[in-house]
Amino acid sequence: MLVLWSASLVIAIFAFVLAVVKLSWMYMMVSTITSIPATSYFIGATNAWKYTGLTPLILFMLTVVFWFLEKRQK
């Protein structure tokens, strides 16, 4: 289980970097989806780590922004 969680986190970070470099909404969506398992673990925390669970929402908002930017360029 830890291997899958770690792989998900690595893929999310790698896809995020690619998305920012290429301004690609598709890579950002991959980053959003793959970050959900890693961040859902921290939602039940009773300290400041619970705010890590908001990461997929922020990534999704960036996905929408990148989608609008790509749509605007065409």
C-alpha positions as a printed Julia matrix, in Angstrom:
74×3 Matrix{Float64}:
  0.0    0.0     0.0
  2.85   2.36    0.8
  4.37   1.72   -2.62
  1.13   2.73   -4.36
  0.81   5.84   -2.19
  4.41   6.82   -2.91
  4.02   6.15   -6.65
  0.91   8.3    -6.71
  2.74  11.15   -5.01
  5.72  10.92   -7.38
  3.47  10.88  -10.44
  1.5   13.85   -9.1
  4.65  15.91   -8.57
  6.13  14.95  -11.94
  2.86  15.75  -13.76
  2.6   19.07  -11.9
  6.09  20.11  -13.01
  5.3   19.16  -16.61
  2.0   21.02  -16.46
  3.62  24.21  -15.23
  6.43  24.05  -17.77
  4.13  23.32  -20.73
  1.04  25.14  -19.39
 -0.91  21.98  -20.14
 -4.3   21.45  -18.58
 -4.13  17.72  -19.31
 -0.99  17.19  -17.22
 -2.51  19.32  -14.48
 -5.6   17.1   -14.48
 -3.36  14.03  -14.15
 -1.62  15.71  -11.24
 -4.98  16.51   -9.63
 -6.28  12.96   -9.91
 -3.08  11.3    -8.74
 -2.73  13.62   -5.75
 -6.08  12.59   -4.28
 -4.91   9.32   -2.61
 -1.86  10.96   -1.04
 -3.73  13.98    0.29
 -6.84  12.15    1.46
 -4.72  10.51    4.14
 -4.18  13.88    5.83
 -7.82  15.06    5.81
 -8.55  13.37    9.14
 -5.56  14.95   10.9
 -6.22  17.16   13.89
 -3.37  19.57   13.23
 -2.3   21.82   10.37
 -1.61  18.81    8.09
 -5.36  18.61    7.42
 -5.01  21.55    5.03
 -2.93  19.33    2.76
 -6.27  17.82    1.76
 -7.08  21.04   -0.08
 -4.3   20.45   -2.59
 -6.52  18.64   -5.15
 -8.95  21.57   -5.11
 -6.15  24.04   -5.79
 -4.78  21.82   -8.55
 -8.25  21.55  -10.09
 -8.59  25.34  -10.11
 -5.22  25.55  -11.87
 -6.49  22.97  -14.37
 -9.44  25.19  -15.22
 -7.16  28.23  -15.56
 -4.79  26.37  -17.89
 -7.78  25.11  -19.91
 -9.08  28.66  -20.37
 -5.6   29.89  -21.33
 -5.29  27.15  -23.96
 -8.79  27.83  -25.26
 -8.03  31.55  -25.49
 -4.89  30.98  -27.59
 -6.79  29.11  -30.31
